[in-house]
């Protein structure tokens, strides 16, 4: 077999068997010069056409006259045309203008007629099967004909593999409706749905478009069947998704199919692939992208996605694209509800959705985030209402998810707080939308409040009071309290509350240290009787009036004997001395705090009577607060020196 190109009739295909051809078949722009006998022995259609032309040769002559008149306009080719007409008078001409699979499929069928082995693959078997159907190359006409050969290949090879089924389905796009009539499309879709449900679950992780294999010490990336699936046209892809849903396929598999398909055809939806395709014809139009986007969102499973944050990040990318393409409100609402069901997997960068509408004055779409948060809280309430006994573990998971969202919203508030167009009402609505137990500490909320007050110095004192009222001063850490006590942007009432609860925290910390100091000697190791006696004498000389537990420890240690505990015991006694000095310092500090606390209470009562402050920064003078926040920081060197001199230990402190 060989192919040649003609200068007068475009492309031509010749059979080089040594015998002159006696039949010409035209398919699309290709002319095949063949022989009658091989074609008529395998194809009933060609047999009928050739027999009909042989019985009525005028048809062939008329066609030749028509062609010669059409080409006679060029005088320079007249002699060539006359020679060809003389040679073709004995030819039979068969024209197949609309042939499934085009000239490639007919070439494969012609080779089969000549007994040449054809290479069937998942990409060409469907066109060849349709060509065999048109040419009527059935088993009834000839044994082991092309129809049965292609059917065996489809059932035994193509439908056994998910990738081959997808490629065969892709090749059917230009063969419809004949491929539908033959059942090729339906069989491929069913095969893909079945194979997807039984495939390896590890293929459904992220990223879904590639797997990394290590071969010979080298990392080699192989594409998964998701990449093949993204090559399908939208109508076939929709039919495949419907078939997957009908078979109750895993929602994760369906979601991954939809996400990968959207990445392929919607530019900019994935931040890792923002460059448009190099071929301008492959980029869908805006209306096609909108239709595709709405199809993707409508078929997303309502269930929560996997624990991977990649799916959540992609959903936010879809939401941004939906705003840009002006998708329907129902489409946006469905996507927001889907994101709300897994909001704990989002990041701060995901929430920063720009305002695409001129109606929004703010830089970011705060209302969209507020709606998503509402869907998240509604989902928690529904799961809590449907909770049954034995779901304590799920309850802890929900609590952890709520705290993650609380931290996320606090970070979002800090980002949008610097927007000069953000109204106090919007800031307050989003801040108080979360329940109280969503925040373990209010440090993130305090940071957002501080940023907002700094970016909006013109707001009224009443708005300042409202904004600061969303904080719970009891849930601020010591570092946040220290910063807030020196923050001149806070209202006077908020500063007083911060100072008050700061002292309460310090007092509780002191009480906890005292309890720990009393309980510590119970866990000390027991040295020998002799060593315990010596150290007990040193301890009695160093600190008188020790707690009963500390005095009893050496007696217990004297009951046991051991040779290696002397050094440990001396270190324990030294630590005990450090704790004693801290206790003495804390006692004096507690008395000072009590005096300051009573002073602060009196000042608060005066503020309630007088009203809000009018001055700028004179509140410390009004309170009479001359102290600084102190943290006990006793050192071993100080204890040893104090023990040598037998002098009262000084209280060590570190100011803010």
Steps between C-alpha positions, in 0.01 A plus 500: 500500500621848428356844486576771244395859446356634173549854386167526320256333737645568841582187704487154346554153644621215281521128555837385365423136422633511145153495348327812369217626718147469368299687762534849647347584838479861613483565876523864612805643320670164447474289182564127537607302190405141582386172350149365477549145614651557849241768578202300373610191695476674838258792458141446399452876457787535253388185322156650439638838387753349259245255359254782447754711313605207283137442409449872423826639353332830397520618857873466497527672160285789618717545806813503286353759262403717793850482645666572165281807445581624848873474438497621139516857621875464541646465154839394624354174645282403199737238370538344845125486546447331163754232584341439838154477346620239257655297783200541728236402245545142617494601871207476740459816709355481849450816702449491879468868594389447862698210639538433876861532605603665174771377268702341781218263590441407135872439450498253791192327354667482156814346648284242675340412165845436356592278794747742653519493880360820651605635837190551711521737797264667742514818291419352158284197575176699525546677161598170335198329656272769359672477160446124497134557580457743209684268259293205627804289578299261715544137595204402283679622189850364576646297782715678759410833350589845627188548711565192712872580517440850640226381735734244654767763549254737669361241739825317578746790509348848508225444756741324736703815566371836619748708300427311178128543559545875538705522179241300311224723636698805390525361145120461488441878513514528117320172442167587658225391434637181343713424807188541712306261280775239525510540881867595513440819702278330755736209548799729549316715755389195697851359492652825631245524781560139604878524481503829692307345788743208525822691432776550754385759758853641518443643152237730639735699718658832408628594256258302287682566175822318571667219687868480574673172434861427585669303224874441504553767763321762292167660574265452208157666480220299341163649420194346659169427333370838621718669241352281228151577629557874464532458121132412456251749363253653744193298382680167536655608829156589639364160397794333671446692824129408498596134452742520794231647720252232391746235618545670840865559433713652775432876530874557524558340159222703339630820657853434382373438146311830502789696648754367253267564207447859614875551532538393139243730341448800730807728485616648829290277724815335635782716629756241396384518137405857421653513152255465215548233237737581215227418249239772491240266350516271805404776745122496558302819466357678802154351448649151464703551814189614687306196382785272599538668838131466582510135390798431726342669801159339446656153505731550799410253776341673800710290736810640663818455300803308615735635763727645234492879492569494125134429424391791719749733336368399161140562607596854592657532154169391349321759711725780375445384143124490558510866604709594196277312253180633662363155573147461632424574864390142556833377369691730735282405797554128438876552483502712817302230681749238383793712625323563830479127568882480509602850602745368760723381213529848350790741541505874547606550140190311386267737685646813341246515216514836317183701450409461133186713525496878492228492766751388763714777640740272683810349346397144589159335478414491870139404440603186313723388788220575745261279301756218485549525876123483546483178296780354713321581827170367365672174413639472854157555647346236275765245595462586867122463481531162332763376742429174678666325790852376443609794286731664749787464254306679227412771749869562570567515126226761459645702787846489340354608166320790666822620665685480170232712337513743792873548450444535126232768541717696746779503243254611232376781725858618548550509122184692415520732803740732317240568228389861546160425341412222744209614714504432875171311465648255248805446717282434805263265315779275382682510836197399709376239250709231668387354836705571811652151523649539151790698646724359769680837524396838369849611400420474128180697549688765698751535216216552252341762727830681540558505121146630441533780757835599353359511143179684606603775744196710407231268638300618800563403860179298504618291205832448673318369805293262287801368310702444817196339661534193276818404687495294817777639715504182707609302188801723423844358568750685718684629192179637351405658833839665521460647152141608560584674827736730310277542193383862482252417221278299734220674692557563870247241611669228293842585644368484856344161435823372349700616802254347741503157337875519454545522874256215552700284262821584681341418832380163371847430364649577842252273672581219258872542564445480876305178466768355276767597751312322780448183295849477342693333791269197494650383170870542593735194494609349833876509578676317786427562865824681559466732204136572586601597856771740382277670247213519748731693732593742223140547402393577858773764528411661169124535525293480813132430505502271197182315406431166666545314175850642448602410858368147466689424178847453664349264758353285227826505314691394815303175507664373184866456423679575172843604391434719191225742609708763685548732204134473404389584850726806519361624167145445625566695820649783301189513279291501814689806619427672170130428540506635856653827390243528223223437750624779723518736204154398380342555839617858503391543141151363570452753777599777263260371234213492746559865580515591133185297425302686761623828351392392152152407621455845643614659173259286298214617718603861441516443123150356498374812672701759302476346148752443220840660518578829332876501533752314292735299717464606861320192625804366689512812712127474574533139605809556708647191330872536559585133474612295204409146412753276671599142440702316761838399365711363784841361411711242667793737547283740700385219725850379578622849580198564718557169678860590575419841638181388675334817381136544397472424127421795274195469270616475142271636231497575133301792372315518179 
